[in-house]
Amino acid sequence: MNLEELEKNGLCGLVFDCDGVMIDSADANRRFYALALGALGLPPMRKDQEKFAFQATAKQALLSMVPEELHDKIDETVRDKVDYIRDVLPHIRLMPGFEEFIDFAHKKGFRLAIDTNRTREGIMRVLDFFALPPYFDQIICSSNSEPKPSPDGAEKICKAWSAPPKTVLFVGDSENDRKTAVGAGTVFAAFGNRELRGDLEVPDFAAFGQMLQNVPALRC
């Protein structure tokens, strides 16, 4: 579905991935994994491990990087040795234009949701840290849904909204997000990633606001 079709048919709501879309967390994620791996006596993650780590849940990423004989120490290490609020959270940055965009989308009448592979605690930390408005009526995460690329979270959001999938726009920056959107039958907006293809390809939130200016909000 292209922009012309969206302008004709309208949208019920938008679903946002978190890392790489709502927030720039690349530096913070590197710090988190360096701290966790260091506490286990391991070196920081390699460049070839970053792509998977930034798309997966933290547990999935650590399981892939930590030797099997140390797997039983991962949860304890992350809980007791990594001070996320002190050492990691301050290095997260809100994506430029995101807050202005969600204000625009909310006023326009679009429903808003989040589908992230963060835990419930992790996504709430982000929302609280940036004091984001309570616009998101559905927050899907690895604590209450199968992690992406499973379409489970997006399907739950469509069901909660009683919205046909083609009236929901999934905004993501990774192949996992694209697979999630396609699997759920939603429209996919590839955000800030020139190598990723979507129904819409969005360089930033200023451009996104212009794209949706003439897209009507559907009641759902």
C-alpha positions as CSV (number, residue, x, y, z in Angstrom):
1,M,0.0,0.0,0.0
2,N,1.5,3.4,-1.0
3,L,0.9,6.9,0.3
4,E,-1.8,7.6,-2.3
5,E,-3.8,4.6,-1.1
6,L,-3.4,5.7,2.5
7,E,-4.7,9.2,1.7
8,K,-7.7,7.6,0.1
9,N,-8.4,4.8,2.6
10,G,-7.2,6.3,5.9
11,L,-5.5,4.8,9.0
12,C,-6.7,3.7,12.3
13,G,-3.4,3.9,14.1
14,L,0.4,3.6,14.2
15,V,2.6,1.1,16.0
16,F,6.2,2.1,16.8
17,D,9.2,0.0,17.4
18,C,11.3,1.5,20.2
19,D,15.0,1.3,19.6
20,G,16.1,3.0,16.4
21,V,12.6,4.6,15.9
22,M,11.5,6.3,19.1
23,I,14.9,6.4,20.6
24,D,18.6,6.3,19.5
25,S,19.9,3.7,21.9
26,A,22.9,2.4,20.0
27,D,25.5,3.8,22.4
28,A,23.5,2.9,25.4
29,N,23.1,-0.7,24.1
30,R,26.8,-1.0,23.6
31,R,27.4,0.1,27.1
32,F,24.9,-2.3,28.5
33,Y,26.4,-5.3,26.7
34,A,30.0,-4.2,27.6
35,L,29.0,-4.0,31.3
36,A,27.1,-7.4,31.3
37,L,29.8,-9.2,29.3
38,G,32.6,-7.6,31.4
39,A,31.0,-8.7,34.6
40,L,31.1,-12.3,33.2
41,G,34.8,-11.9,32.4
42,L,34.2,-11.6,28.7
43,P,35.3,-8.9,26.1
44,P,32.8,-6.4,24.6
45,M,30.6,-7.6,21.8
46,R,32.1,-7.6,18.3
47,K,30.8,-5.6,15.4
48,D,29.4,-8.7,13.8
49,Q,27.3,-9.3,16.9
50,E,25.8,-5.9,17.1
51,K,23.1,-6.2,14.4
52,F,21.5,-9.2,16.1
53,A,21.9,-7.7,19.6
54,F,20.1,-4.5,18.7
55,Q,17.1,-6.4,17.2
56,A,16.8,-9.3,19.7
57,T,15.7,-9.3,23.3
58,A,18.6,-8.7,25.8
59,K,18.4,-12.3,26.9
60,Q,18.5,-13.7,23.4
61,A,21.5,-11.5,22.6
62,L,23.4,-12.5,25.7
63,L,22.7,-16.2,25.1
64,S,24.2,-15.8,21.7
65,M,27.4,-14.1,22.9
66,V,28.0,-15.9,26.3
67,P,29.6,-19.4,26.4
68,E,27.1,-22.1,27.3
69,E,28.8,-22.9,30.6
70,L,28.0,-19.3,31.7
71,H,24.3,-19.2,30.6
72,D,23.1,-19.9,34.1
73,K,24.9,-16.7,35.4
74,I,23.3,-14.3,32.9
75,D,20.2,-13.3,34.8
76,E,22.0,-12.9,38.1
77,T,24.8,-10.8,36.4
78,V,22.4,-8.5,34.7
79,R,20.3,-8.0,37.9
80,D,23.2,-7.5,40.3
81,K,26.1,-6.2,38.3
82,V,24.6,-3.8,35.8
83,D,23.1,-0.5,37.1
84,Y,20.9,0.3,34.1
85,I,19.5,3.5,35.5
86,R,22.9,4.9,36.4
87,D,25.2,3.6,33.7
88,V,23.0,3.0,30.7
89,L,19.8,5.0,30.6
90,P,21.5,8.4,30.5
91,H,23.1,7.5,27.2
92,I,19.7,7.1,25.4
93,R,18.5,9.9,23.2
94,L,15.0,10.6,22.0
95,M,14.9,10.5,18.2
96,P,14.8,14.0,16.8
97,G,11.2,15.1,16.0
98,F,9.6,12.1,17.7
99,E,7.7,13.9,20.4
100,E,6.5,16.5,18.0
101,F,5.3,13.8,15.6
102,I,3.3,11.9,18.2
103,D,1.7,15.1,19.3
104,F,0.7,15.7,15.7
105,A,-0.5,12.1,15.3
106,H,-2.5,12.2,18.5
107,K,-4.2,15.5,17.7
108,K,-5.0,14.1,14.2
109,G,-6.9,11.2,15.8
110,F,-4.6,8.3,15.1
111,R,-4.3,5.6,17.8
112,L,-0.8,5.0,19.0
113,A,1.0,1.8,20.2
114,I,4.4,0.3,20.8
115,D,5.7,-3.1,19.9
116,T,9.2,-3.6,21.2
117,N,11.5,-6.5,22.2
118,R,12.4,-4.7,25.4
119,T,10.9,-6.0,28.6
120,R,8.0,-4.3,30.3
121,E,10.4,-2.8,32.8
122,G,12.7,-1.6,30.0
123,I,10.1,0.2,27.9
124,M,8.5,1.8,30.9
125,R,11.9,3.1,32.0
126,V,12.2,4.8,28.6
127,L,8.7,6.3,28.7
128,D,9.3,7.6,32.2
129,F,12.8,8.9,31.6
130,F,11.6,11.1,28.7
131,A,8.3,11.9,30.4
132,L,6.5,11.0,27.1
133,P,2.8,11.7,27.0
134,P,0.4,8.8,27.8
135,Y,-0.7,8.5,24.2
136,F,0.1,4.8,23.8
137,D,-3.0,2.8,24.6
138,Q,-1.2,-0.5,23.8
139,I,2.3,-1.4,24.9
140,I,3.5,-4.7,23.6
141,C,6.9,-6.1,24.8
142,S,8.8,-9.3,25.3
143,S,7.1,-9.6,28.7
144,N,3.6,-9.9,27.3
145,S,4.0,-11.2,23.8
146,E,6.3,-13.4,21.6
147,P,9.3,-11.3,20.6
148,K,9.6,-9.9,17.0
149,P,9.8,-11.1,14.3
150,S,6.7,-12.9,15.5
151,P,3.6,-11.0,14.4
152,D,2.0,-11.8,17.7
153,G,2.3,-8.3,19.2
154,A,1.1,-6.5,16.1
155,E,-1.8,-8.9,15.9
156,K,-2.7,-8.2,19.5
157,I,-2.8,-4.5,18.9
158,C,-5.0,-4.8,15.8
159,K,-7.4,-7.0,17.8
160,A,-7.4,-4.6,20.7
161,W,-8.3,-1.7,18.4
162,S,-10.8,-3.8,16.4
163,A,-8.8,-2.6,13.4
164,P,-8.3,-4.3,10.0
165,P,-4.5,-4.8,9.7
166,K,-4.4,-2.7,6.5
167,T,-5.6,0.3,8.5
168,V,-2.6,0.0,10.9
169,L,0.9,1.4,10.1
170,F,3.8,-0.4,11.7
171,V,6.9,1.9,12.0
172,G,10.2,0.0,12.2
173,D,13.9,0.2,11.3
174,S,14.9,-3.4,11.0
175,E,14.2,-6.6,9.1
176,N,12.6,-8.0,12.2
177,D,10.1,-5.2,12.2
178,R,9.4,-5.7,8.5
179,K,8.8,-9.4,9.0
180,T,6.5,-8.6,12.0
181,A,4.5,-6.1,9.9
182,V,4.2,-8.4,6.9
183,G,3.2,-11.4,9.1
184,A,0.5,-9.4,10.8
185,G,-0.8,-8.0,7.5
186,T,-0.2,-4.4,8.5
187,V,1.3,-1.6,6.4
188,F,5.0,-1.1,6.9
189,A,6.9,2.1,7.2
190,A,10.7,1.6,6.9
191,F,12.2,4.3,9.2
192,G,15.7,5.8,8.9
193,N,17.2,2.8,7.1
194,R,18.0,3.2,3.4
195,E,18.6,-0.5,3.0
196,L,15.2,-1.5,4.3
197,R,12.2,-1.5,2.0
198,G,8.6,-0.8,3.1
199,D,5.2,0.4,1.8
200,L,6.5,3.8,2.9
201,E,10.2,4.7,3.3
202,V,10.6,7.4,5.9
203,P,13.9,9.3,6.5
204,D,12.9,11.1,9.7
205,F,9.9,12.3,11.7
206,A,9.7,15.7,10.0
207,A,9.2,14.0,6.6
208,F,6.8,11.5,8.2
209,G,4.5,14.3,9.5
210,Q,4.4,15.7,5.9
211,M,3.6,12.3,4.5
212,L,0.6,11.8,6.8
213,Q,-0.7,15.3,6.6
214,N,-3.5,14.3,4.2
215,V,-4.2,10.8,5.6
216,P,-7.5,10.7,7.4
217,A,-7.9,9.1,10.8
218,L,-10.4,6.3,11.0
219,R,-12.5,5.5,14.0
220,C,-11.6,2.2,15.5
